[in-house]
């Protein structure tokens, strides 16, 4: 990603100051899926911030994710303006959490990032299941994000 970004910056003829400003004002969405509340195992989900299928974009919060207060608030403002539903997803503190490329990308590029996903059951299995409405919601989310950051 770093090499691609450098090629784009160089092709645009950006100065070092402009490159720094673009990264400082930019943002990356790290898009994946998130664990939905499983009806057979509700004890594995955080009691307050659990993701449900067809409940909107899951904004993922954990030290293994790139989401921080600024990136979360930025995305929420964009989604609120575009009427895109979202939900906060926190892993239960005593349940192991996976990781994403978002954190590495944010650190490598020096750009804020937010990990998001669609809530699903049976992650990493042959029977992954998500809510049908969440696919269209994710499309609206990404469209609103790109439109707002392109201004």
C-alpha positions in Angstrom: 0.0 0.0 0.0 2.9 2.3 0.8 4.4 1.9 -2.7 1.1 2.4 -4.4 0.4 5.6 -2.4 3.9 6.9 -3.2 3.3 6.3 -6.9 0.1 8.2 -6.8 1.6 11.1 -4.8 4.5 11.3 -7.3 2.2 11.0 -10.3 0.3 14.0 -9.0 3.5 15.9 -8.5 2.9 16.5 -4.8 5.5 18.2 -2.7 6.6 16.6 0.6 4.5 19.2 2.4 1.4 18.3 0.3 2.0 14.5 0.8 2.2 15.0 4.6 -1.0 17.1 4.6 -2.8 14.6 2.4 -2.0 11.8 4.8 -2.8 13.9 7.8 -6.2 14.8 6.4 -6.9 11.4 4.9 -8.4 8.3 6.3 -8.4 4.6 5.6 -11.4 2.2 6.0 -10.2 -1.3 6.9 -13.2 -3.3 5.7 -13.7 -6.8 7.0 -16.5 -8.6 8.9 -17.2 -8.8 12.6 -18.5 -11.4 14.9 -22.3 -11.1 15.3 -24.1 -12.0 18.5 -24.6 -15.7 18.1 -28.0 -16.9 19.5 -26.4 -20.2 20.7 -23.6 -18.4 22.5 -24.6 -15.0 23.8 -22.2 -15.3 26.7 -19.3 -14.8 24.2 -20.5 -11.2 23.2 -20.0 -8.0 25.1 -23.2 -7.4 27.1 -23.5 -3.7 25.9 -21.8 -3.4 22.5 -22.6 -6.5 20.5 -23.2 -6.5 16.8 -26.3 -8.0 15.3 -26.9 -9.0 11.7 -28.8 -6.4 9.7 -28.0 -3.9 12.4 -25.8 -1.7 10.3 -22.1 -1.2 9.8 -20.1 -2.6 12.7 -17.5 -0.1 13.9 -14.9 -2.4 15.5 -13.2 -1.2 18.7 -10.2 -3.1 20.3 -6.5 -2.5 20.7 -5.9 -5.0 17.8 -8.0 -2.7 15.5 -7.1 0.7 14.0 -10.2 2.4 15.2 -9.6 5.2 17.7 -11.8 8.0 19.0 -11.1 10.4 16.1 -11.6 7.8 13.3 -14.7 6.5 14.9 -16.2 10.0 15.3 -15.3 11.0 11.8 -16.9 7.9 10.3 -20.0 8.3 12.5 -20.5 11.9 11.3 -20.3 10.7 7.7 -22.7 7.9 8.3 -25.2 10.1 10.2 -25.2 12.7 7.4 -25.8 9.9 4.8 -28.4 8.1 7.0 -26.4 4.9 7.1 -27.0 2.7 10.1 -24.1 1.6 12.2 -23.3 -0.1 15.5 -20.3 -0.2 17.8 -18.7 -3.6 18.3 -16.5 -4.3 21.3 -15.2 -7.7 21.9 -15.9 -9.1 25.4 -12.8 -8.4 27.4 -12.1 -12.0 28.3 -12.6 -13.4 24.8 -9.6 -13.4 22.4 -9.8 -10.9 19.5 -8.4 -11.3 16.0 -6.7 -8.5 14.2 -6.8 -6.8 10.8 -4.5 -5.1 8.4 -6.0 -1.7 9.4 -3.7 -1.2 12.3 -0.5 -2.0 10.4 -1.7 0.2 7.5 -2.4 3.1 9.8 1.0 2.9 11.4 2.9 2.4 8.2 1.2 5.2 6.3 0.8 7.6 9.2 -2.9 8.1 8.5 -6.0 7.6 10.6 -7.9 4.4 10.0 -11.1 2.8 11.2 -11.9 -0.9 11.2 -15.4 -1.7 10.1 -17.4 -4.8 9.0 -20.6 -6.6 8.5 -21.8 -8.6 11.4 -21.7 -12.3 10.7 -22.0 -15.7 12.2 -19.5 -18.5 11.8 -16.5 -16.4 10.7 -13.8 -18.4 9.1 -16.0 -21.3 8.3 -17.6 -22.7 5.2 -21.0 -21.5 6.4 -20.4 -17.8 7.1 -23.7 -16.0 7.4 -24.6 -12.3 7.3 -27.7 -10.2 7.1 -28.8 -9.6 3.5 -29.5 -5.9 4.2 -26.0 -5.3 5.5 -24.4 -5.8 2.1 -26.3 -2.8 0.7 -25.6 -0.9 3.9 -21.9 -1.5 3.4 -22.1 -0.2 -0.2 -23.8 3.0 1.1 -21.2 3.3 3.8 -18.2 3.1 1.4 -19.9 5.4 -1.1 -20.7 8.1 1.6 -17.1 7.8 2.9 -15.5 8.2 -0.5 -17.8 11.1 -1.4 -17.1 13.0 1.8 -13.4 12.5 1.7 -13.3 13.4 -1.9 -14.6 16.9 -1.2 
